[in-house]
Amino acid sequence: MIKSVKNIRKLDNVKILFLSNDDTIKSAVESEFDDYFKELKLVKSANEAFSLLKEHKFDMLLIDSQMNDKSFKEFCEMIIQSKLSIPKIIISSDVKQTVSKLQFEFPKILTLYLMNKSKYDEIGAGKLFEAYRMMETYSFGKKYSPQDVLSDLSNDNPDDLMKFLFLFNKIMEFYSNENFGLLISTCNKEFKYFSSNSFQIHKHGDKKLLKEKFEK
């Protein structure tokens, strides 16, 4: 936590409100960082912090997610409902759990991942990202990176395998939605991956054969 505060201590024209009931953190912040900011106000009570936010203009709010008088969720809801527009930094010993909790409680929240691997870990593709990162073709400093390969859904994707997998997923979506016109035209267009002879429909029996192929 102290490291996080050090990263922003150069903001010497900033007024900060710090909510934490941890005496160790409070003591460390008071002794090490009080002179770095224009104003640094430390409080233990969520209710007191909320009153100060309404009465005074602070540039930033630092929140220790463990508080006594209110739950973290209740305090966040108070701020949102009061429409106080202030940047908030949340301090937590378990970042993943806190982010998941926020995403569940506030479905419209946007999550910024500072590390690409974290983004892919979140969706269960961390090992895939790591595998591409270890390839010489997509290593640091090369023209294309692992995130280019794993996020580009277009035909410009530099990796033939991922390009095919994204295309196949699109084909299966067309099939699931019974959008057979787009399915057939896409397969015919992408003849590099699909045999165009397999998607010729001249009579009703051809539709049945096509349906059987996809259901396999």
N, C-alpha and C positions, 0 to 999 in steps of 0.2 A: 504494500500500500504506500509506504514512504517513497518508494521508487516512482510510483505513479505521480505523487505530488511533486517530486523533484523535476519531473518532465515538464511540468507546467509552471514552475516557479519563476520563469523569466517574464511572465505576464505581470509586470510590476504596476500596471494601471488597472488591475482587475479587483473587483470586490467579490469575495467568496464567502458563502455560508456553508459551514461544515457540520453535518449532523452525525454524531457518533456517541454511543454510550460506553465506548472502550476507553478507559482511563489511560492505558498505555499509548494508544494512538493520539489521544488528546494531548498528553504530555510531550510526545515527540513532535507533533505539529507545532505546538506553542513554542517549544525551545528552538526548533530548527527553521521554521518557515514564516514566522510572524512578520519578519521584516521584508519578505520578498514581494508581498502583495500590498496594494493600496489599503485594503481592509480584509481581515480574516476573522470571521466571527464563528466561534465554536459553541454548539449547543448539544445537550443530551436528549432533549424532549422533541418528539415529532410535532407536537402541538405548538411548542414554542417556535420551532423552525418555520412552521406554516404561517404563524402570526407575523414573524419577521419578514417572510417573503411578501406578504400582502402590504406591510407597512413601509418597507424599504426596497430600494432598487439594488439587487445583487446581479452580478454578471454570470455567476455560476453557482450551482448547488452540488456539493459532494455528499453522497448518502452512503452510510454504512448500512447494508441490507439487514443487519441484525439490530433491531431497536426494541426498546422495552414497552413504551406506552401504546404503540400501534404496530400492526403487521406491515411489512413492506408493501403488500398489495393495497392495504387501506390508505397508506400515505400517498402512494402513486395516484390512486383514484381521487384523493382530495386535490392534488395538484392539477390533474387533468380536468376535473369538474369545475375548478375555479378559473380555468383558462389562463393560468400563469405561464407565460412563455419565457422559460429560462432553461439554458442547457443544464443537464443533470449528468453527473458522473457517479456511477453506482459501484461501490466497493464490495467485493464478495470473495469468500475463500473458495467458492466453487462456481467458476464462471459459467461452465456448461449448464449446470442446474439452474442458475439464475436466469440465463438467456432463455432456456426452455420454458421456465415459469412465466417470464414476460411474454413470450410468444403465445403461450396458452391463454393468459389473462387478457392480453391485448392483441387480438388476431391481426389487426391492421399494422402492427409494428413492423418496421423495416430493419433488417439485420445486415450490418456491414461486417464482412469478414476481412481482417487485415492480412491474414495468411491464407493463401489459396488452398493449402492442404486442409485447413480447418473446415472450409466450405465443403470439400468432398468427404471428409470424415463424417460430417453431419448427415449426409445422405447415404452413407455406407459404401462410398466409392474411394475411400482413402488409399487402399492397397492398389487400386487401379491407377490413381494419380501418381503414387510412388513408383509404380512399374514404368510408367511413361517418363517420369522424371529421370529415371536411371538410364534411359536409352540415350545414346550419343546424339541421335538426330534431334531430340527435344531437350537436350541439356542446357544449362545456363549459357546465355550468349548466342545461342543458335537462332535462326530466323523464326522458328515456331517453338512454342512452349507447350507443356502438358495441358495448360488451361485452354490453349487454342484448339487442341485436339478434342478435349472433353466437353467443350461448350459450343463449338461451331456446328450448327445443324444444317448448314448450307452445303452446296456442292464444292465450296471453296475449302472445305476441311482438308488439311494436308495429309491426313492418315486414311488410307483406303479401308482399313478394317472399321474404324469408327464411322466413317462416311456410310459404309454399308449398313452398320447396325442402326444408325439414326434413320436411314432410308427404310430399312425393314420395319422399324417401329412405326414409321409413318404409314407404311402399307397396311400393317395390322390395325392401325386406327381407322383407316378407310374401310377395312373389312368389317370391323366391329360396329361401325356406324352405318354399314350397308351402303357406303358410297362407292358403288362398283365402277361407276364411270371414271372417277378420278383414280381408282385403284388400277384399272386396266391401262389408262393413258400414261400413268406414272411408270408402270412396269414396262410398257412398250418404249417409253422414252429412255429409261435406264437399262438399255439392252446389254450394257457391260456386266450387269449383275443378274439380269433376268432374261430367260429365253423368250423372245417375242412370240415364238410359235405357240407357247403355252397359254397365251392370252388373246388368241384370235377367237372371236365369237361370231359364228355364222348361223347357228341354229340353237334351239332351246337346249339340246343335249350338251352343247358346249358350256353353257352356264352351270349345268349340273356337275360336269367334270371339274370346272374351275372351283366350285364350292367344295368339292371333295378334296382337292389339293390343299386348300387352306385349312380345312378341318383336320387334316392329318397333323 
